[in-house]
Amino acid sequence: MLLKKLCDANAPSGYEGEVREIIKKEIKECVDEIKVDRMGNIIGHKRGNGKKVVVDAFMDEPGFIITGYNEDGTLKFDLLGSLDTETIPCKTVYIGKDKLNGVIGIKPIHLQGKAEREKIYDTNQLCIDIGANSKEEAKKIIPLGEYAVFTSRLESFGEGLLKGKALSSRLGCSILLGLLKEEYNCDFYGVFSVQGELNGRGSYVSAYNINPELVITVKGSELNKQNKREVELSKGPIISMMSQEEILSANIIMDMKAVAIKNNIPHGIGKYSTESGVTGSYSMSAEGTEIGEIIIPCKYSNTSIGVCSLEDYNNTFNLLNKFLKSL
Amino acid sequence: MDSKELLKELCLAHAPSGREYMLYPIIKEAFKGFGDIYIDKMNNIVIHKKGEGQGSIMISAHADEIFLIVTEICHNGILRFKGVGVDPKALISQEIVIHGKEKLTGIIQGEFTDTENNGSKAIQGGNLFIDTGYSREFLEDKIKLGDFVTLKGEFTELLNNNVSCKTTDDRAGIVALYECAKALKDHEHDLDVYFVCSCQEELGHRGAKMISHSMMPDVGIAIDTTFDSGAMGDKNRENILGNGPIICVGPNLHPKLNQRLMNVGRAYKIPYGVEVEPGNTGTDTWDIQITGSGIPALLISIPTKYLHTRVEVINLEDIKNTGRLVATFIKSIKSHELEEILCF
């Protein structure tokens, strides 16, 4: 399953290589031209006569970057992208291209004072343990700046749900791959962007290079962090009204809604996007483009193990596909 | 069987306190040919290897693991739970297995409060919940209140023979029993040897109490895990992974027997360390010692990082050396010396 291959690949912000290779191979047959720009964004172009349209999905997942060594041979790290830091302890990670195993431990509960028991650890109190015996040994094996990601695998969960890592980015990538295999009238650019977790930095460059008339970004996102127990999935994708920086084009929202209703695709409309991201890059960097955003609802997506609905994923594809066909 | 493979199988299996029979098939298979194997009413698993002379020795490692228990089935696939021996911080965003009518997978998540002064977040166990992804109706059919929940493990090999998994506490101890049994297999020894996979240690070493009482061995040794002395361990100890098992010294342990154990280690060049426990060792040994008319007891521990989490780290050589040390110790004791060694 392609979605599984994408989610299980290791590619945090700035180190998107592993996912880039999968996607390049996958779109080779179905686009007129593949370009990888100076940032590392992949642009798959399907020529058409209509509007210049971009669908953008980012490739990177949140992860870690090694910043130093402790005397006992453990590694200091910082975050790449946005992670809910309370979820970091007691996880296994893969470090670098060679996927060296590491674990992030904490002090045993028996040794914690009462105050320490209830406090969430700050990232700088944690470390990655690779089993090295000394600082010197660790230095020889892991260079500074090496990346690490969680080891969670994409698997089915509950009733019609999926659990895994990297859902924010790879659900969108997988949908965009599907769209590139369809035929449309518009002049269609599929952009798989880098550094989406870092406020959509990759998309600044693709926006400038392509200068599209219409942009739709697609990603997974956690709907409600305050009241996690109440979040219900399988209610359809969300058509964003506004993202962090900008109010999205009212025309697009109306058109998408019309397409959804016409095709009986369940959907919601709202302001859910909590992180700034790719949409902002297009509004800043392209000349007066219209922008829309579709969100695949997720739970716990900024953690080691997120949850989404297979039905929502399929409906997001259907909605985007029908919308692009309608242009 | 390779001890790493056995450790993996044992660690990835689930056996919360009171449900140790869930481990019995694996243990029965692994210890086949080492002696008579049986499980008692309370789930203590015993492997009995006969000796050539008089006297008996019991070696115990606990089979049970830390666990959670379901306390409420809510709507939207959510379960409430209580934990035993578990740090809430170690549970967030973890996958778990719910042992209902069938095994279900869940994810633990929580709602976190901001602490007043420094902006860092706080957690109380009660704010955590299990998300199953199922409807309430489905859950009510498959799960009942009081069902056990255990962590879903991942066996990870690290550098220098270190491995990481859930429940190396105390499945590593059972592997040490296995190594010991292997070392004794084709050798004659005077003492009757009872290898015990004890139950309910995490609830206060209750299984050790039961089995000691029914067996009344002349000597009892518990094999358990202990803290390491690293940055996230107990800095007041000298316990380093890879430097051998740790022999405990203190009032819970028999001084002359301990001397004998260390002499054996030195004579046979089996590396070991020493840790001091001035009171309760918090292990099976604590109960073995004062059972019936008293049982001279020892404690050998395997240093472990990040105890009671899903990523406990332990060293395979330490496990093997623990088994070697105990086997050599058993072989060294002749029936006629027993009285003298144990006499104050």
HADDOCK unambig.tbl for C-alpha pairs under 7 A between the chains (distance, minus, plus):
assign (segid A and resid 87 and name CA) (segid B and resid 92 and name CA) 5.44 0.50 0.50
assign (segid A and resid 87 and name CA) (segid B and resid 93 and name CA) 5.49 0.50 0.50
assign (segid A and resid 89 and name CA) (segid B and resid 90 and name CA) 6.23 0.50 0.50
assign (segid A and resid 90 and name CA) (segid B and resid 90 and name CA) 5.72 0.50 0.50
assign (segid A and resid 90 and name CA) (segid B and resid 309 and name CA) 6.36 0.50 0.50
assign (segid A and resid 90 and name CA) (segid B and resid 310 and name CA) 5.92 0.50 0.50
assign (segid A and resid 90 and name CA) (segid B and resid 311 and name CA) 5.60 0.50 0.50
assign (segid A and resid 91 and name CA) (segid B and resid 311 and name CA) 6.77 0.50 0.50
assign (segid A and resid 101 and name CA) (segid B and resid 156 and name CA) 6.73 0.50 0.50
assign (segid A and resid 101 and name CA) (segid B and resid 157 and name CA) 6.74 0.50 0.50
assign (segid A and resid 101 and name CA) (segid B and resid 158 and name CA) 5.94 0.50 0.50
assign (segid A and resid 102 and name CA) (segid B and resid 158 and name CA) 6.81 0.50 0.50
assign (segid A and resid 103 and name CA) (segid B and resid 311 and name CA) 6.39 0.50 0.50
assign (segid A and resid 105 and name CA) (segid B and resid 306 and name CA) 5.39 0.50 0.50
assign (segid A and resid 105 and name CA) (segid B and resid 311 and name CA) 6.22 0.50 0.50
assign (segid A and resid 106 and name CA) (segid B and resid 232 and name CA) 6.27 0.50 0.50
assign (segid A and resid 106 and name CA) (segid B and resid 306 and name CA) 5.49 0.50 0.50
assign (segid A and resid 107 and name CA) (segid B and resid 232 and name CA) 4.58 0.50 0.50
assign (segid A and resid 107 and name CA) (segid B and resid 233 and name CA) 6.05 0.50 0.50
assign (segid A and resid 107 and name CA) (segid B and resid 306 and name CA) 5.61 0.50 0.50
assign (segid A and resid 108 and name CA) (segid B and resid 306 and name CA) 5.30 0.50 0.50
assign (segid A and resid 108 and name CA) (segid B and resid 307 and name CA) 5.05 0.50 0.50
assign (segid A and resid 108 and name CA) (segid B and resid 308 and name CA) 6.28 0.50 0.50
assign (segid A and resid 109 and name CA) (segid B and resid 87 and name CA) 5.72 0.50 0.50
assign (segid A and resid 118 and name CA) (segid B and resid 122 and name CA) 5.42 0.50 0.50
assign (segid A and resid 118 and name CA) (segid B and resid 123 and name CA) 5.03 0.50 0.50
assign (segid A and resid 118 and name CA) (segid B and resid 124 and name CA) 5.95 0.50 0.50
assign (segid A and resid 119 and name CA) (segid B and resid 121 and name CA) 6.29 0.50 0.50
assign (segid A and resid 119 and name CA) (segid B and resid 122 and name CA) 4.55 0.50 0.50
assign (segid A and resid 119 and name CA) (segid B and resid 123 and name CA) 6.22 0.50 0.50
assign (segid A and resid 120 and name CA) (segid B and resid 89 and name CA) 6.78 0.50 0.50
assign (segid A and resid 120 and name CA) (segid B and resid 120 and name CA) 6.87 0.50 0.50
assign (segid A and resid 120 and name CA) (segid B and resid 121 and name CA) 5.39 0.50 0.50
assign (segid A and resid 120 and name CA) (segid B and resid 122 and name CA) 5.35 0.50 0.50
assign (segid A and resid 120 and name CA) (segid B and resid 123 and name CA) 6.58 0.50 0.50
assign (segid A and resid 130 and name CA) (segid B and resid 158 and name CA) 5.49 0.50 0.50
assign (segid A and resid 130 and name CA) (segid B and resid 159 and name CA) 6.15 0.50 0.50
assign (segid A and resid 131 and name CA) (segid B and resid 158 and name CA) 5.08 0.50 0.50
assign (segid A and resid 131 and name CA) (segid B and resid 159 and name CA) 4.61 0.50 0.50
assign (segid A and resid 131 and name CA) (segid B and resid 160 and name CA) 6.30 0.50 0.50
assign (segid A and resid 131 and name CA) (segid B and resid 162 and name CA) 5.81 0.50 0.50
assign (segid A and resid 132 and name CA) (segid B and resid 159 and name CA) 5.80 0.50 0.50
assign (segid A and resid 132 and name CA) (segid B and resid 160 and name CA) 6.75 0.50 0.50
assign (segid A and resid 157 and name CA) (segid B and resid 133 and name CA) 6.34 0.50 0.50
assign (segid A and resid 158 and name CA) (segid B and resid 132 and name CA) 5.79 0.50 0.50
assign (segid A and resid 158 and name CA) (segid B and resid 133 and name CA) 4.02 0.50 0.50
assign (segid A and resid 158 and name CA) (segid B and resid 134 and name CA) 4.90 0.50 0.50
assign (segid A and resid 159 and name CA) (segid B and resid 133 and name CA) 5.95 0.50 0.50
assign (segid A and resid 159 and name CA) (segid B and resid 134 and name CA) 5.42 0.50 0.50
assign (segid A and resid 161 and name CA) (segid B and resid 133 and name CA) 6.85 0.50 0.50
assign (segid A and resid 229 and name CA) (segid B and resid 78 and name CA) 6.85 0.50 0.50
assign (segid A and resid 230 and name CA) (segid B and resid 76 and name CA) 6.90 0.50 0.50
assign (segid A and resid 303 and name CA) (segid B and resid 93 and name CA) 6.81 0.50 0.50
assign (segid A and resid 304 and name CA) (segid B and resid 93 and name CA) 6.57 0.50 0.50
assign (segid A and resid 305 and name CA) (segid B and resid 93 and name CA) 6.45 0.50 0.50
